[in-house]
Amino acid sequence: MNTMACRAVAQAGLSAATASADDEGAWPLLLVAGWLTTAADLTLEQTLLDSLV
């Protein structure tokens, strides 16, 4: 898997741990969603690039 996508998933995990400990509202959960979306986008991009070669 793409190294950048793995890092994005790791960041999502760190954000999720922080989000579950916070009582601040939706903002930490939006960070988790953003990192997971980034990982999905990077993986899809790599798959499309690999299919061109």
Residue frames relative to the residue before (quaternion, step in Angstrom):
aa qw qx qy qz dx dy dz
M 1.0000 0.0000 0.0000 0.0000 0.00 0.00 0.00
N 0.6482 -0.5380 0.3965 0.3649 3.51 -1.23 0.54
T 0.5078 -0.6675 0.4552 0.2990 3.60 -0.87 0.95
M 0.6522 0.5133 -0.3223 0.4553 3.59 0.95 -0.81
A 0.6369 0.5167 -0.3296 0.4677 3.59 1.02 -0.74
C 0.6326 0.5208 -0.3297 0.4689 3.60 1.02 -0.76
R 0.6494 0.5039 -0.3174 0.4728 3.58 0.99 -0.77
A 0.6346 0.5229 -0.3322 0.4621 3.59 1.03 -0.74
V 0.6397 0.5040 -0.3226 0.4824 3.60 1.01 -0.76
A 0.6367 0.5182 -0.3284 0.4672 3.60 1.01 -0.76
Q 0.6454 0.5058 -0.3188 0.4754 3.58 0.99 -0.79
A 0.6201 0.5323 -0.3395 0.4656 3.58 1.04 -0.74
G 0.6439 0.5208 -0.3180 0.4616 3.58 1.01 -0.79
L 0.6555 0.4950 -0.3109 0.4782 3.57 0.97 -0.82
S 0.6578 0.5018 -0.3059 0.4710 3.57 0.97 -0.81
A 0.6348 0.5313 -0.3280 0.4551 3.57 1.04 -0.76
A 0.6388 0.5198 -0.3281 0.4628 3.58 0.99 -0.80
T 0.6669 0.4810 -0.2929 0.4879 3.56 1.00 -0.81
A 0.6511 0.5316 -0.3189 0.4378 3.57 0.96 -0.86
S 0.6740 0.4956 -0.3121 0.4502 3.57 0.97 -0.76
A 0.6796 0.4754 -0.2872 0.4793 3.60 1.18 -0.48
D 0.6566 0.5222 -0.3033 0.4520 3.60 1.21 -0.40
D 0.2384 -0.7388 0.6096 0.1605 3.52 -1.29 0.48
E 0.3802 0.7844 -0.4229 0.2477 3.56 1.24 0.46
G 0.6567 -0.5055 0.3382 0.4459 3.60 1.12 -0.33
A 0.8196 -0.3276 0.2139 0.4185 3.51 -1.28 -0.50
W 0.5132 0.6962 -0.4185 0.2772 3.63 1.08 -0.56
P 0.6830 0.4672 -0.3266 0.4567 3.69 0.75 -0.82
L 0.6459 0.5114 -0.3291 0.4616 3.60 1.05 -0.65
L 0.5997 0.5422 -0.3558 0.4688 3.58 1.14 -0.54
L 0.6060 0.5381 -0.3525 0.4680 3.60 1.10 -0.63
V 0.6322 0.5227 -0.3313 0.4662 3.59 0.96 -0.84
A 0.6700 0.4985 -0.2973 0.4628 3.58 0.86 -0.96
G 0.6473 0.5298 -0.3155 0.4481 3.59 1.00 -0.79
W 0.6733 0.4833 -0.3012 0.4715 3.58 0.92 -0.87
L 0.6628 0.4931 -0.3174 0.4655 3.59 0.97 -0.78
T 0.6188 0.5249 -0.3373 0.4774 3.59 1.09 -0.67
T 0.6269 0.5314 -0.3270 0.4665 3.57 1.02 -0.81
A 0.6558 0.5072 -0.3129 0.4634 3.59 0.92 -0.88
A 0.6594 0.5018 -0.3110 0.4654 3.59 0.93 -0.86
D 0.6546 0.5140 -0.3121 0.4582 3.59 0.95 -0.83
L 0.6619 0.5035 -0.3068 0.4628 3.59 0.95 -0.85
T 0.6527 0.5091 -0.3118 0.4665 3.57 1.00 -0.81
L 0.6507 0.5049 -0.3106 0.4745 3.58 0.97 -0.85
E 0.6419 0.5233 -0.3231 0.4579 3.58 0.95 -0.85
Q 0.6657 0.4981 -0.3055 0.4641 3.59 0.92 -0.87
T 0.6296 0.5302 -0.3289 0.4630 3.58 1.02 -0.79
L 0.6711 0.4880 -0.3017 0.4696 3.58 0.92 -0.86
L 0.6491 0.5081 -0.3210 0.4664 3.59 0.99 -0.78
D 0.6483 0.5186 -0.3167 0.4588 3.58 1.01 -0.79
S 0.6590 0.5139 -0.3175 0.4481 3.60 1.05 -0.66
L 0.6177 0.5511 -0.3476 0.4403 3.59 1.20 -0.37
V 0.6620 0.5307 -0.2984 0.4372 3.57 1.11 -0.61
